[in-house]
Amino acid sequence: MLEGTVPAGEYWAARAGDSAFAPGQVLRPGTVVGRIPAWTFPDLAPEKPIPFDYRVLHVDEELVVVDKPHFLPSTSNGRLVTETAQTRLRREFGEETAPLHRLDRLTAGVLVSARTSAARSRYQRMFAARRVGKTYLARVDGVLDYPDWVEIRLGMTKAKGRRQVTVDEAGTPTRTWIRSLAPDVVELRPTTGHTHQLRVLLNHLGAPIHGDDTYPVDRGLDLHDFTSPLQLYATAVTFPDGRAFRSRPGWADRLG
């Protein structure tokens, strides 16, 4: 909130609907204001480019759906701001564009974004109510034998300051459906959304995902090490009205 006069810097009036200023109007230093919402856009240090980009799968007035590559964050993670899918999407499809769900930086696949604030509000309620289905494929280092769908429930905990999430009976409950498509490939349908849920689950089952830099061993964070893509891929997002957006990795072609 701003109150009094606008200090030196660059500020723009908010779109919250309760401002005395037109949305997007520049607020000059010294402008007298009451208690109104306003945002500041700080100068950002140059970021080393992430040399991978999304592929557009679908566009309409409300949504843009892309196939996000490995290594590109969905949204800002505190270390990268401009080199994110959200920033690139906003440049191409409008400044209100925002992802409706999150894919980890190392996870590739279907990412759905809203193009307007009204669409974002409506679709986010669907995601929050667990009415949107998500399907993943993972290629693992090990052998898993789940010929039919089975639900696995685990408690998970992430300690502050640690990258790794641990399995903990007293932790946050997670639920994931899993089945094997090949000895080293599984299909997954999470019904909860804990950090690293699928990576932790498969490591717990003794078959960590190929290319994982955190499980079972945390090899440290290097945002520009592109040598070993995590073989986890979001293959489908399905909405309650039956619409489904799909993609799959090239390595899955051998599955038929």
C-alpha positions, -999 to +999 in steps of 0.1 A: +000+000+000+011+036-007+001+064+016+012+101+015+032+110-016+049+088-042+087+085-035+114+087-062+113+057-085+089+043-111+054+033-100+022+024-118-014+024-106-028-010-097-057-028-115-073-037-082-104-016-089-102+007-059-075+031-071-082+068-077-059+065-107-065+048-141-050+013-143-014+015-156-011+053-150+024+063-141+026+078-106+051+106-107+074+113-076+056+136-053+021+126-064-003+128-035-021+096-028-043+081-002-041+044+008-041+027-026-024-004-040+006+001-062+035-020-074+072-011-080+092-028-107+128-030-096+157-030-119+168-066-127+203-078-132+210-094-166+204-131-165+223-157-185+199-171-211+182-205-208+188-218-243+154-237-246+120-224-253+084-237-252+063-250-281+028-237-283+001-264-282-031-244-280-042-207-279-076-192-274-090-160-258-086-174-223-058-199-224-024-206-238-010-241-235+027-249-242+051-278-240+076-264-215+112-276-219+134-290-192+155-263-173+131-234-179+113-224-147+075-219-149+076-188-128+102-167-110+121-188-084+139-159-067+171-166-088+156-163-123+129-137-132+132-129-169+144-164-179+111-180-171+081-194-190+058-168-175+079-138-186+083-152-221+046-159-223+037-124-211+059-109-238+042-130-265+006-132-253+000-102-230+010-090-195-018-107-176-007-142-188+002-164-158+006-202-153-023-219-137-002-247-122+035-253-116+060-275-133+094-278-116+122-262-135+136-296-144+102-311-154+091-307-190+057-310-206+022-295-207+019-261-189-015-243-190-016-205-185-045-180-183-044-149-205-067-127-184-073-121-147-109-133-150-098-166-166-071-170-141-095-167-112-120-192-127-095-218-136-074-215-104-106-225-085-107-257-106-071-265-098-076-257-061-106-280-060-085-309-075-109-310-105-081-309-130-063-341-139-026-343-145-007-372-160+031-377-161+056-402-176+089-410-158+118-430-169+135-444-139+168-460-128+155-493-116+126-517-122+090-511-110+063-537-115+028-521-112+008-537-141-024-521-129-031-487-114-024-485-077-026-456-053+004-449-030+000-426+000+030-411+017+036-383+042+063-358+031+082-331+048+105-303+035+127-289+061+134-251+058+167-245+040+169-279+024+163-289-012+154-324-004+119-335+007+118-365+030+092-392+035+077-387+070+047-405+084+039-373+103+043-351+072+019-337+047-002-365+032+003-371-005-015-394-029-003-407-063-017-432-087+010-452-105+013-480-131+041-495-151+043-491-189+077-508-192+101-521-166+118-487-164+089-464-173+059-455-152+028-434-157+018-412-127-014-393-117-009-372-086-040-361-067-021-339-043+005-313-051+035-315-027+069-302-037+089-328-056+061-353-049+068-376-078+105-375-075+104-383-038+079-411-044+099-429-070+132-425-051+113-440-020+103-470-042+140-476-051+137-463-087+147-426-088+140-407-120+168-408-145+187-374-144+175-364-110+200-340-094+185-341-059+173-377-053+188-399-039+219-376-037+217-338-037+243-328-062+238-291-056+221-264-076+235-253-110+209-234-130+230-236-162+240-273-161+220-287-190+238-320-194+213-344-177+176-336-182+153-350-156+133-378-174+099-366-159+073-353-184+039-338-179+020-356-207-016-344-201-038-318-183-075-327-184-104-303-174-138-313-160-155-305-193-134-331-211-109-309-227-074-324-226-041-310-237-014-335-244+022-340-254+049-366-248+087-370-249+105-386-279+118-413-257+082-425-251+078-435-287+091-470-279+061-475-257+038-476-287 
